[in-house]
């Protein structure tokens, strides 16, 4: 009998799914809208209904499914199977594992979505199955995940790896977490646009200021494109972000001593010139024995990292149960 795994990545606007072989080959992927009304009441029924529909179309029975893995945004207790706070989906203290297992009759495993992404990237992407890996996702916010000794580092309450909320700038810009001056306020796409707005006021003759005044919905991509054209204001922002990340990675280096730091998310699409700047600052700040064995790389799996990591989570837990 063939065996399969289901990987899920739940987001505020859509739920992504992947059907995998037991070896990790992605056979089919699809998505459905996330219905967040009524505090996310419909999400789990919709999730199982969609999985069930695909399994029926593929003529696969639940007996052939090893389990379901799910990455969820927010604060998660993976061992208890509880979503304490689901970001943008309305859940509070949601008994996710029990409820989806009751619907499906299958084993269910959960992690924070950023943790799932690092598991996926490490398994089939740029991580090359490293044992000590840090992954950071630079998107609307800044997400993070840490693999230590081959396993996701969760901490006592599931908060380990929340890299976006490392304090960088005392009395800095307000962050969505309620604090001020977090890494997310500088190195996210939102943070880059904020920096562009501030610098446009200080340097009104710059091309950045002209673009900002003409295009009120300026994006981080616009800033990087202007930097490539040697606009000094845009270059200053990119340098600030790269320096902040390089210094932060150097600080993390003396705590976690990683072999790889993987950078993903929309901002990472600025590519090697940006990654090289981060490397340069990391080299400048990091201790010699930290930087000697640490490689900084761009993530390669993109939006599939979450579902691939969720499938790996199933594989990892099933293998543990057989020991």
C-alpha positions as YAML, in Angstrom:
chain: A
units: angstrom
residues:
- id: 1
  name: UNK
  ca: [0.00, 0.00, 0.00]
- id: 2
  name: UNK
  ca: [1.33, 3.45, -0.93]
- id: 3
  name: UNK
  ca: [1.59, 5.97, 1.89]
- id: 4
  name: UNK
  ca: [1.06, 9.73, 1.67]
- id: 5
  name: UNK
  ca: [1.32, 12.88, 3.79]
- id: 6
  name: UNK
  ca: [-0.68, 16.11, 3.81]
- id: 7
  name: UNK
  ca: [1.04, 19.45, 4.39]
- id: 8
  name: UNK
  ca: [-0.98, 22.60, 5.15]
- id: 9
  name: UNK
  ca: [0.01, 26.26, 5.43]
- id: 10
  name: UNK
  ca: [-2.82, 28.31, 6.95]
- id: 11
  name: UNK
  ca: [-2.75, 32.04, 6.25]
- id: 12
  name: UNK
  ca: [-5.06, 34.95, 6.80]
- id: 13
  name: UNK
  ca: [-6.26, 34.99, 3.18]
- id: 14
  name: UNK
  ca: [-5.70, 31.45, 1.91]
- id: 15
  name: UNK
  ca: [-4.98, 27.91, 3.03]
- id: 16
  name: UNK
  ca: [-2.31, 26.12, 0.97]
- id: 17
  name: UNK
  ca: [-2.23, 22.34, 0.72]
- id: 18
  name: UNK
  ca: [0.22, 19.74, -0.55]
- id: 19
  name: UNK
  ca: [-0.19, 16.01, -1.11]
- id: 20
  name: UNK
  ca: [3.15, 14.23, -0.70]
- id: 21
  name: UNK
  ca: [4.49, 10.72, -0.98]
- id: 22
  name: UNK
  ca: [6.00, 9.22, 2.16]
- id: 23
  name: UNK
  ca: [9.42, 10.09, 0.69]
- id: 24
  name: UNK
  ca: [8.52, 13.76, 0.30]
- id: 25
  name: UNK
  ca: [7.68, 14.08, -3.39]
- id: 26
  name: UNK
  ca: [5.04, 16.78, -3.93]
- id: 27
  name: UNK
  ca: [2.30, 15.18, -6.04]
- id: 28
  name: UNK
  ca: [-0.36, 17.89, -5.97]
- id: 29
  name: UNK
  ca: [-0.86, 21.33, -4.44]
- id: 30
  name: UNK
  ca: [-3.91, 23.54, -4.19]
- id: 31
  name: UNK
  ca: [-5.42, 26.29, -2.06]
- id: 32
  name: UNK
  ca: [-8.74, 27.56, -0.80]
- id: 33
  name: UNK
  ca: [-9.80, 30.92, 0.71]
- id: 34
  name: UNK
  ca: [-9.52, 31.30, 4.48]
- id: 35
  name: UNK
  ca: [-12.93, 32.07, 5.95]
- id: 36
  name: UNK
  ca: [-12.03, 33.99, 9.09]
- id: 37
  name: UNK
  ca: [-15.54, 35.09, 10.05]
- id: 38
  name: UNK
  ca: [-17.01, 33.95, 13.37]
- id: 39
  name: UNK
  ca: [-13.53, 33.74, 14.90]
- id: 40
  name: UNK
  ca: [-12.32, 31.28, 12.29]
- id: 41
  name: UNK
  ca: [-15.14, 28.79, 12.92]
- id: 42
  name: UNK
  ca: [-15.18, 27.51, 9.31]
- id: 43
  name: UNK
  ca: [-11.43, 27.01, 8.82]
- id: 44
  name: UNK
  ca: [-11.10, 23.46, 10.10]
- id: 45
  name: UNK
  ca: [-14.29, 22.11, 8.48]
- id: 46
  name: UNK
  ca: [-13.26, 23.77, 5.20]
- id: 47
  name: UNK
  ca: [-9.76, 22.32, 5.54]
- id: 48
  name: UNK
  ca: [-10.92, 18.74, 6.00]
- id: 49
  name: UNK
  ca: [-13.63, 19.04, 3.32]
- id: 50
  name: UNK
  ca: [-10.99, 20.19, 0.81]
- id: 51
  name: UNK
  ca: [-8.55, 17.41, 1.74]
- id: 52
  name: UNK
  ca: [-11.31, 14.82, 1.57]
- id: 53
  name: UNK
  ca: [-12.35, 16.04, -1.89]
- id: 54
  name: UNK
  ca: [-8.81, 15.72, -3.25]
- id: 55
  name: UNK
  ca: [-8.29, 12.28, -1.71]
- id: 56
  name: UNK
  ca: [-11.50, 11.07, -3.33]
- id: 57
  name: UNK
  ca: [-10.43, 12.46, -6.72]
- id: 58
  name: UNK
  ca: [-7.04, 10.73, -6.35]
- id: 59
  name: UNK
  ca: [-8.68, 7.51, -5.15]
- id: 60
  name: UNK
  ca: [-6.67, 7.61, -1.91]
- id: 61
  name: UNK
  ca: [-8.15, 6.34, 1.37]
- id: 62
  name: UNK
  ca: [-7.41, 7.74, 4.81]
- id: 63
  name: UNK
  ca: [-5.70, 4.43, 5.65]
- id: 64
  name: UNK
  ca: [-3.00, 5.47, 3.19]
- id: 65
  name: UNK
  ca: [-2.38, 8.83, 4.90]
- id: 66
  name: UNK
  ca: [0.41, 8.92, 7.49]
- id: 67
  name: UNK
  ca: [-0.81, 12.20, 8.93]
- id: 68
  name: UNK
  ca: [-1.51, 15.89, 8.46]
- id: 69
  name: UNK
  ca: [0.98, 18.64, 9.27]
- id: 70
  name: UNK
  ca: [-0.12, 22.26, 9.59]
- id: 71
  name: UNK
  ca: [1.76, 25.52, 9.88]
- id: 72
  name: UNK
  ca: [-0.26, 28.25, 11.60]
- id: 73
  name: UNK
  ca: [0.55, 31.94, 12.10]
- id: 74
  name: UNK
  ca: [0.67, 32.96, 15.74]
- id: 75
  name: UNK
  ca: [1.57, 31.49, 19.10]
- id: 76
  name: UNK
  ca: [1.47, 27.72, 19.05]
- id: 77
  name: UNK
  ca: [2.00, 24.93, 21.58]
- id: 78
  name: UNK
  ca: [2.99, 22.12, 19.24]
- id: 79
  name: UNK
  ca: [3.24, 19.45, 21.95]
- id: 80
  name: UNK
  ca: [-0.23, 20.25, 23.29]
- id: 81
  name: UNK
  ca: [-1.67, 20.83, 19.81]
- id: 82
  name: UNK
  ca: [-3.11, 24.20, 20.83]
- id: 83
  name: UNK
  ca: [-3.18, 27.49, 18.94]
- id: 84
  name: UNK
  ca: [-3.08, 30.01, 21.76]
- id: 85
  name: UNK
  ca: [-3.34, 32.98, 19.40]
- id: 86
  name: UNK
  ca: [-3.88, 32.67, 15.65]
- id: 87
  name: UNK
  ca: [-2.70, 35.82, 13.89]
- id: 88
  name: UNK
  ca: [-5.36, 37.21, 11.49]
- id: 89
  name: UNK
  ca: [-7.56, 34.10, 11.76]
- id: 90
  name: UNK
  ca: [-9.50, 34.75, 14.96]
- id: 91
  name: UNK
  ca: [-8.43, 31.76, 17.04]
- id: 92
  name: UNK
  ca: [-7.81, 31.85, 20.78]
- id: 93
  name: UNK
  ca: [-6.80, 28.66, 22.64]
- id: 94
  name: UNK
  ca: [-7.94, 26.55, 19.71]
- id: 95
  name: UNK
  ca: [-7.64, 22.77, 20.25]
- id: 96
  name: UNK
  ca: [-6.43, 22.40, 16.69]
- id: 97
  name: UNK
  ca: [-4.87, 18.95, 16.79]
- id: 98
  name: UNK
  ca: [-7.82, 17.33, 18.56]
- id: 99
  name: UNK
  ca: [-10.46, 19.03, 16.41]
- id: 100
  name: UNK
  ca: [-8.85, 18.21, 13.05]
- id: 101
  name: UNK
  ca: [-8.01, 14.69, 14.20]
- id: 102
  name: UNK
  ca: [-11.64, 14.20, 15.26]
- id: 103
  name: UNK
  ca: [-12.79, 15.36, 11.81]
- id: 104
  name: UNK
  ca: [-10.29, 13.29, 9.83]
- id: 105
  name: UNK
  ca: [-9.45, 10.32, 12.00]
- id: 106
  name: UNK
  ca: [-5.78, 11.04, 11.24]
- id: 107
  name: UNK
  ca: [-2.72, 12.01, 13.29]
- id: 108
  name: UNK
  ca: [-2.24, 15.80, 13.20]
- id: 109
  name: UNK
  ca: [0.93, 17.77, 13.97]
- id: 110
  name: UNK
  ca: [1.24, 21.55, 14.21]
- id: 111
  name: UNK
  ca: [3.94, 24.22, 14.38]
- id: 112
  name: UNK
  ca: [4.15, 27.96, 13.95]
- id: 113
  name: UNK
  ca: [4.14, 28.73, 10.22]
- id: 114
  name: UNK
  ca: [7.66, 30.21, 10.30]
- id: 115
  name: UNK
  ca: [8.94, 27.04, 11.98]
- id: 116
  name: UNK
  ca: [7.30, 24.94, 9.28]
- id: 117
  name: UNK
  ca: [8.96, 27.07, 6.61]
- id: 118
  name: UNK
  ca: [12.42, 26.52, 8.10]
- id: 119
  name: UNK
  ca: [11.77, 22.77, 8.31]
- id: 120
  name: UNK
  ca: [10.78, 22.74, 4.65]
- id: 121
  name: UNK
  ca: [13.69, 24.90, 3.53]
- id: 122
  name: UNK
  ca: [16.11, 22.75, 5.49]
- id: 123
  name: UNK
  ca: [14.70, 19.49, 4.15]
- id: 124
  name: UNK
  ca: [14.35, 20.23, 0.45]
- id: 125
  name: UNK
  ca: [15.77, 23.72, -0.01]
- id: 126
  name: UNK
  ca: [18.86, 25.74, 0.82]
- id: 127
  name: UNK
  ca: [19.44, 24.15, 4.24]
- id: 128
  name: UNK
  ca: [20.67, 20.80, 2.91]
- id: 129
  name: UNK
  ca: [19.46, 19.09, 6.10]
- id: 130
  name: UNK
  ca: [21.69, 21.07, 8.43]
- id: 131
  name: UNK
  ca: [21.60, 20.40, 12.16]
- id: 132
  name: UNK
  ca: [22.02, 24.02, 13.26]
- id: 133
  name: UNK
  ca: [20.05, 26.44, 11.09]
- id: 134
  name: UNK
  ca: [18.44, 29.85, 11.50]
- id: 135
  name: UNK
  ca: [15.84, 30.98, 8.97]
- id: 136
  name: UNK
  ca: [14.43, 34.47, 8.73]
- id: 137
  name: UNK
  ca: [11.54, 35.54, 6.52]
- id: 138
  name: UNK
  ca: [11.51, 39.18, 5.47]
- id: 139
  name: UNK
  ca: [7.97, 39.92, 4.35]
- id: 140
  name: UNK
  ca: [5.22, 42.21, 5.62]
- id: 141
  name: UNK
  ca: [6.71, 41.36, 9.01]
- id: 142
  name: UNK
  ca: [9.82, 39.44, 10.03]
- id: 143
  name: UNK
  ca: [9.37, 35.77, 10.88]
- id: 144
  name: UNK
  ca: [11.94, 33.32, 12.11]
- id: 145
  name: UNK
  ca: [12.62, 29.71, 12.91]
- id: 146
  name: UNK
  ca: [15.53, 27.91, 14.55]
- id: 147
  name: UNK
  ca: [16.73, 24.34, 14.14]
- id: 148
  name: UNK
  ca: [19.07, 23.24, 16.95]
- id: 149
  name: UNK
  ca: [20.58, 19.75, 16.99]
- id: 150
  name: UNK
  ca: [18.24, 18.81, 14.14]
- id: 151
  name: UNK
  ca: [15.00, 19.83, 15.87]
- id: 152
  name: UNK
  ca: [12.86, 22.96, 15.91]
- id: 153
  name: UNK
  ca: [13.56, 25.11, 18.95]
- id: 154
  name: UNK
  ca: [10.22, 26.07, 20.54]
- id: 155
  name: UNK
  ca: [11.02, 27.19, 24.09]
- id: 156
  name: UNK
  ca: [8.78, 26.83, 27.12]
- id: 157
  name: UNK
  ca: [5.80, 28.66, 25.59]
- id: 158
  name: UNK
  ca: [6.45, 28.35, 21.85]
- id: 159
  name: UNK
  ca: [8.06, 31.79, 21.54]
- id: 160
  name: UNK
  ca: [11.57, 30.72, 20.53]
- id: 161
  name: UNK
  ca: [12.54, 31.96, 17.09]
- id: 162
  name: UNK
  ca: [10.40, 35.12, 17.11]
- id: 163
  name: UNK
  ca: [13.34, 36.95, 15.55]
- id: 164
  name: UNK
  ca: [11.24, 39.85, 14.29]
- id: 165
  name: UNK
  ca: [10.78, 41.05, 17.85]
- id: 166
  name: UNK
  ca: [14.40, 41.32, 18.90]
- id: 167
  name: UNK
  ca: [14.86, 44.86, 20.23]
- id: 168
  name: UNK
  ca: [17.10, 46.77, 17.82]
- id: 169
  name: UNK
  ca: [16.39, 50.43, 18.44]
- id: 170
  name: UNK
  ca: [15.47, 51.76, 21.87]
- id: 171
  name: UNK
  ca: [12.53, 54.17, 21.57]
- id: 172
  name: UNK
  ca: [12.26, 53.23, 17.91]
- id: 173
  name: UNK
  ca: [9.19, 52.93, 15.71]
- id: 174
  name: UNK
  ca: [6.09, 51.20, 17.15]
- id: 175
  name: UNK
  ca: [5.75, 47.51, 16.28]
- id: 176
  name: UNK
  ca: [2.57, 45.45, 15.87]
- id: 177
  name: UNK
  ca: [3.59, 43.39, 18.90]
- id: 178
  name: UNK
  ca: [3.07, 46.42, 21.14]
- id: 179
  name: UNK
  ca: [6.76, 47.16, 21.71]
- id: 180
  name: UNK
  ca: [8.92, 49.69, 19.86]
- id: 181
  name: UNK
  ca: [12.14, 49.37, 17.87]
- id: 182
  name: UNK
  ca: [11.84, 45.67, 16.96]
- id: 183
  name: UNK
  ca: [13.79, 44.20, 14.05]
- id: 184
  name: UNK
  ca: [10.47, 44.03, 12.18]
- id: 185
  name: UNK
  ca: [10.18, 47.84, 12.21]
- id: 186
  name: UNK
  ca: [13.38, 48.08, 10.15]
- id: 187
  name: UNK
  ca: [13.97, 44.91, 8.12]
- id: 188
  name: UNK
  ca: [10.43, 44.05, 6.95]
- id: 189
  name: UNK
  ca: [8.86, 45.35, 3.75]
- id: 190
  name: UNK
  ca: [6.69, 47.57, 5.95]
- id: 191
  name: UNK
  ca: [9.75, 48.81, 7.81]
- id: 192
  name: UNK
  ca: [11.61, 49.61, 4.59]
- id: 193
  name: UNK
  ca: [8.67, 51.70, 3.36]
- id: 194
  name: UNK
  ca: [8.60, 53.52, 6.71]
- id: 195
  name: UNK
  ca: [12.32, 54.29, 6.40]
- id: 196
  name: UNK
  ca: [11.71, 55.52, 2.84]
- id: 197
  name: UNK
  ca: [8.97, 57.87, 4.02]
- id: 198
  name: UNK
  ca: [11.17, 59.30, 6.77]
- id: 199
  name: UNK
  ca: [14.18, 59.76, 4.49]
- id: 200
  name: UNK
  ca: [12.06, 61.33, 1.75]
- id: 201
  name: UNK
  ca: [11.26, 64.14, 4.16]
- id: 202
  name: UNK
  ca: [14.94, 64.58, 5.09]
- id: 203
  name: UNK
  ca: [16.19, 64.35, 1.49]
- id: 204
  name: UNK
  ca: [13.42, 65.96, -0.62]
- id: 205
  name: UNK
  ca: [15.67, 66.27, -3.71]
- id: 206
  name: UNK
  ca: [16.34, 62.52, -3.91]
- id: 207
  name: UNK
  ca: [14.78, 60.28, -6.53]
- id: 208
  name: UNK
  ca: [13.33, 58.34, -3.61]
- id: 209
  name: UNK
  ca: [11.45, 61.42, -2.41]
- id: 210
  name: UNK
  ca: [10.20, 62.16, -5.90]
- id: 211
  name: UNK
  ca: [8.96, 58.60, -6.31]
- id: 212
  name: UNK
  ca: [7.36, 58.63, -2.87]
- id: 213
  name: UNK
  ca: [5.52, 61.88, -3.61]
- id: 214
  name: UNK
  ca: [4.29, 60.57, -6.97]
- id: 215
  name: UNK
  ca: [3.51, 57.06, -5.75]
- id: 216
  name: UNK
  ca: [2.01, 57.04, -2.28]
- id: 217
  name: UNK
  ca: [1.88, 53.21, -2.30]
- id: 218
  name: UNK
  ca: [5.68, 52.94, -2.54]
- id: 219
  name: UNK
  ca: [6.96, 49.38, -1.99]
- id: 220
  name: UNK
  ca: [10.18, 47.84, -0.69]
- id: 221
  name: UNK
  ca: [10.80, 46.59, -4.24]
- id: 222
  name: UNK
  ca: [10.73, 50.21, -5.46]
- id: 223
  name: UNK
  ca: [13.38, 51.11, -2.88]
- id: 224
  name: UNK
  ca: [15.69, 48.29, -3.99]
- id: 225
  name: UNK
  ca: [15.23, 49.19, -7.65]
- id: 226
  name: UNK
  ca: [16.17, 52.81, -6.94]
- id: 227
  name: UNK
  ca: [19.21, 51.61, -4.98]
- id: 228
  name: UNK
  ca: [20.32, 49.63, -8.04]
- id: 229
  name: UNK
  ca: [20.16, 52.92, -9.97]
- id: 230
  name: UNK
  ca: [22.51, 54.48, -7.38]
- id: 231
  name: UNK
  ca: [19.97, 56.79, -5.71]
- id: 232
  name: UNK
  ca: [21.81, 57.75, -2.51]
- id: 233
  name: UNK
  ca: [18.72, 57.85, -0.30]
- id: 234
  name: UNK
  ca: [17.58, 54.38, -1.41]
- id: 235
  name: UNK
  ca: [21.13, 53.03, -1.06]
- id: 236
  name: UNK
  ca: [21.25, 54.41, 2.48]
- id: 237
  name: UNK
  ca: [18.08, 52.51, 3.39]
- id: 238
  name: UNK
  ca: [19.33, 49.24, 1.91]
- id: 239
  name: UNK
  ca: [22.63, 49.70, 3.75]
- id: 240
  name: UNK
  ca: [20.78, 50.35, 7.04]
- id: 241
  name: UNK
  ca: [18.66, 47.22, 6.66]
- id: 242
  name: UNK
  ca: [21.64, 45.06, 5.66]
- id: 243
  name: UNK
  ca: [23.73, 46.37, 8.56]
- id: 244
  name: UNK
  ca: [20.91, 45.75, 11.03]
- id: 245
  name: UNK
  ca: [20.44, 42.18, 9.82]
- id: 246
  name: UNK
  ca: [24.18, 41.47, 9.74]
- id: 247
  name: UNK
  ca: [24.64, 42.69, 13.30]
- id: 248
  name: UNK
  ca: [21.59, 40.78, 14.50]
- id: 249
  name: UNK
  ca: [22.86, 37.57, 12.89]
- id: 250
  name: UNK
  ca: [26.24, 38.11, 14.55]
- id: 251
  name: UNK
  ca: [24.51, 38.43, 17.94]
- id: 252
  name: UNK
  ca: [22.50, 35.27, 17.27]
- id: 253
  name: UNK
  ca: [25.74, 33.57, 16.27]
- id: 254
  name: UNK
  ca: [27.16, 33.64, 19.79]
- id: 255
  name: UNK
  ca: [23.91, 32.23, 21.15]
- id: 256
  name: UNK
  ca: [23.13, 29.55, 18.56]
- id: 257
  name: UNK
  ca: [26.37, 29.09, 16.57]
- id: 258
  name: UNK
  ca: [24.52, 28.11, 13.34]
- id: 259
  name: UNK
  ca: [26.03, 26.46, 10.30]
- id: 260
  name: UNK
  ca: [23.55, 28.24, 8.00]
- id: 261
  name: UNK
  ca: [21.40, 31.36, 8.07]
- id: 262
  name: UNK
  ca: [18.68, 31.25, 5.41]
- id: 263
  name: UNK
  ca: [16.95, 34.43, 4.25]
- id: 264
  name: UNK
  ca: [13.54, 34.19, 2.60]
- id: 265
  name: UNK
  ca: [10.42, 36.26, 2.04]
- id: 266
  name: UNK
  ca: [9.62, 38.96, -0.47]
- id: 267
  name: UNK
  ca: [12.43, 41.30, 0.61]
- id: 268
  name: UNK
  ca: [15.01, 38.56, -0.04]
- id: 269
  name: UNK
  ca: [14.04, 38.71, -3.72]
- id: 270
  name: UNK
  ca: [16.34, 41.74, -3.92]
- id: 271
  name: UNK
  ca: [18.86, 38.95, -4.51]
- id: 272
  name: UNK
  ca: [22.59, 38.46, -4.10]
- id: 273
  name: UNK
  ca: [23.64, 42.15, -3.95]
- id: 274
  name: UNK
  ca: [21.48, 42.56, -0.84]
- id: 275
  name: UNK
  ca: [22.51, 39.18, 0.62]
- id: 276
  name: UNK
  ca: [26.16, 40.10, 0.03]
- id: 277
  name: UNK
  ca: [25.74, 43.32, 2.00]
- id: 278
  name: UNK
  ca: [24.26, 41.33, 4.90]
- id: 279
  name: UNK
  ca: [27.21, 38.91, 4.69]
- id: 280
  name: UNK
  ca: [29.69, 41.79, 4.78]
- id: 281
  name: UNK
  ca: [28.16, 43.23, 7.95]
- id: 282
  name: UNK
  ca: [27.91, 39.77, 9.54]
- id: 283
  name: UNK
  ca: [31.61, 39.26, 8.81]
- id: 284
  name: UNK
  ca: [32.40, 42.63, 10.39]
- id: 285
  name: UNK
  ca: [30.47, 41.95, 13.60]
- id: 286
  name: UNK
  ca: [30.67, 38.18, 14.17]
- id: 287
  name: UNK
  ca: [33.28, 36.40, 16.26]
- id: 288
  name: UNK
  ca: [35.85, 34.52, 14.15]
- id: 289
  name: UNK
  ca: [34.76, 31.01, 15.24]
- id: 290
  name: UNK
  ca: [31.12, 31.93, 14.56]
- id: 291
  name: UNK
  ca: [31.62, 33.26, 11.03]
- id: 292
  name: UNK
  ca: [34.20, 30.63, 10.08]
- id: 293
  name: UNK
  ca: [31.55, 27.91, 10.02]
- id: 294
  name: UNK
  ca: [28.40, 29.85, 9.07]
- id: 295
  name: UNK
  ca: [26.99, 30.28, 5.57]
- id: 296
  name: UNK
  ca: [24.38, 32.94, 4.77]
- id: 297
  name: UNK
  ca: [22.16, 31.93, 1.85]
- id: 298
  name: UNK
  ca: [18.95, 32.98, 0.13]
- id: 299
  name: UNK
  ca: [16.05, 30.56, 0.63]
- id: 300
  name: UNK
  ca: [14.87, 28.85, -2.55]
- id: 301
  name: UNK
  ca: [11.49, 27.21, -1.90]
- id: 302
  name: UNK
  ca: [9.38, 30.37, -1.86]
- id: 303
  name: UNK
  ca: [5.71, 29.87, -0.98]
- id: 304
  name: UNK
  ca: [6.05, 26.07, -0.99]
- id: 305
  name: UNK
  ca: [8.36, 26.04, 2.05]
- id: 306
  name: UNK
  ca: [5.43, 25.92, 4.49]
- id: 307
  name: UNK
  ca: [3.63, 22.93, 3.02]
- id: 308
  name: UNK
  ca: [6.92, 21.06, 2.51]
- id: 309
  name: UNK
  ca: [7.84, 21.72, 6.12]
- id: 310
  name: UNK
  ca: [4.42, 20.54, 7.27]
- id: 311
  name: UNK
  ca: [4.92, 17.28, 5.38]
- id: 312
  name: UNK
  ca: [8.37, 16.91, 6.96]
- id: 313
  name: UNK
  ca: [6.78, 17.43, 10.38]
- id: 314
  name: UNK
  ca: [4.54, 14.43, 9.69]
- id: 315
  name: UNK
  ca: [7.50, 12.36, 8.52]
- id: 316
  name: UNK
  ca: [9.58, 13.31, 11.55]
- id: 317
  name: UNK
  ca: [6.81, 12.50, 14.04]
- id: 318
  name: UNK
  ca: [5.88, 9.21, 12.38]
- id: 319
  name: UNK
  ca: [9.54, 8.13, 12.42]
- id: 320
  name: UNK
  ca: [9.80, 9.04, 16.11]
- id: 321
  name: UNK
  ca: [6.76, 6.91, 16.91]
- id: 322
  name: UNK
  ca: [8.45, 3.90, 15.32]
- id: 323
  name: UNK
  ca: [11.56, 4.14, 17.50]
...
